[in-house]
Structure formats: C-alpha cells, structure tokens
Amino acid sequence: MRGTIKEFAPKSAVDLFYILKYARWRLPLRQKYQSFVENKYGIEIGGPSALFRTVLPVYGFVGGLDGVNFSTDTVWEGRIKAGENFNYDKDKSGRQFISEASDLSEIPTAGYDFLLSSNCLEHVANPIKALTEWKRVIKHHGALILVLPNKESNFDHRRPDTKFEHLLDDFAHDVGEDDLTHLDEILALHDLPMDPPAGDLEHFRQRSLKNFENRTLHHHVFDVQLIEELLDHVGFEIVDMTATKTDFFALATKSLETGVASE
C-alpha cells in the first residue's frame, strides 16, 4: 500500500481517500475499454482520476489526454490553472480547461476520439445537459467511458434512485449548478460515517450550502437502468455496462443519430 500511495502522488486528502478506495481492484473487462482509447487523443471531465490508474488503468495507453475542471481550486485537485499542465500520468500532460461540465463552449465540436469521466456526473445538477456537451466534443463513433458510484457501497445508500423523468425535467428547466433541490433529502439520508471528509452534520450542512463553490454534493443517485436510459436518450450506443460493488462502468459510442437532446 505504501508503494501505491507514493506512485499515485495524492494531491489532497480526498484524492488519497479515492486512491485507497480503488488501489486493490482491477476491472476484468479492462481490455475491451482499452481498445477504444489506445493511441488515441481524448478528454477527461473532472480528472485526473485514481480509478483510471487502478481499477481501469487506461492512462498508460492513451495517445494524449486533455482535462476539464470547473474551477482553479477544488477539494480533489487543489489549485490548478488553465494551460498545458493537465498531468494525468507520471510525465504525461495535456491541456487543462477550466469550464463547467455542462458548458464546454470553448472546446471545438468533434475534436476528440474519446471522453473519460469517473465519479463526476453525480456532482452535476443537469446530467442531460452535460452529456449533450460531452457527446458534442467527441467524434462520430468516438467513445465515452463513464463511471458512476454504486450507492450500495457509499454514503448514498439510504437515498432513493433518481428517476429518469426527473433528469428530463431538470433539462427542460435548464437547471444550473447552483441548484439545491436535493439538499433536504441529502442532509436527512447521507450516511456521514461513510464520508469522513464531510465532518459532522453541521459542517456537512454548511459545506453543502456552498455547493456552487465546492461541488461536493451528489445531486442524483444512479442505477444501471437510469444510466442506460440517459445514454440512450442523449444518443450513445452502449457497448458494455458493468456493475461492481463500488461503481457502474459504461462504455458507449457516439451514434450517428443525433439523439433527442443532442446537437
């Protein structure tokens, strides 16, 4: 374990938490995922991620990778800045964008072979809007590797799964990242002992009220059915869907059909 911590060089306490969480696991189907990114150029939303170094170690195979984060100061990455400094694997770096996950307007259409996102979309208030943008920036038949947390092994396990109709409603009303619709539910059902960085209930409440600044809340709770409905609606063709104790892994390709919510 000491070697793992040193190799992955955690940037924060939260980063260390995820490294320890994923260090012992490997996804059996990783070669299928690897074939969609090997020697190709992609973009990652919300990274770099310990998961793509451990459970699904694709970083070592990509031809290049840029990154997107919502702020220059996050609890996961610490202080970052835009430019050629997205360090995702040892001495490998790409371009760092500072943009909302649901607004990639500074990124050209169909410029990337693939898009990665691990444990990020649950932090986004409007998933359909975000995925529509993610689809836009990858090429036709380009790949999406999407990882979302399985609530059964984390602090969301008491919360109900989100309904697809709710995501449709959020998209129709153009819900923004300042949304706190789910805050009462989260405060009532969040399993605090399973979320050490959250602190006690009052600390968690105060942090949650500032979610627009820190983006730590899980707006929605996903299951396999919801992920499949969501990807199909936006216009992705699912190649693989794998559930583990900790996460849901989806591999999908951008369909030539535009999709209901697409460009």
Secondary structure as UniProt FT lines:
FT   HELIX           2..8
FT   HELIX           13..22
FT   TURN            23..24
FT   TURN            28..29
FT   HELIX           30..34
FT   TURN            35..37
FT   STRAND          41..45
FT   HELIX           50..53
FT   TURN            54..55
FT   TURN            59..61
FT   STRAND          64..69
FT   STRAND          73..74
FT   TURN            75..77
FT   STRAND          78..79
FT   STRAND          83..89
FT   TURN            90..91
FT   STRAND          92..98
FT   TURN            101..102
FT   TURN            105..106
FT   TURN            109..110
FT   STRAND          112..118
FT   HELIX           121..123
FT   HELIX           127..137
FT   STRAND          138..149
FT   HELIX           151..153
FT   TURN            155..158
FT   HELIX           164..172
FT   TURN            173..174
FT   TURN            177..178
FT   TURN            181..182
FT   HELIX           183..189
FT   HELIX           192..194
FT   HELIX           196..198
FT   HELIX           201..209
FT   HELIX           211..214
FT   HELIX           224..234
FT   STRAND          236..243
FT   STRAND          247..254
FT   TURN            260..261
//
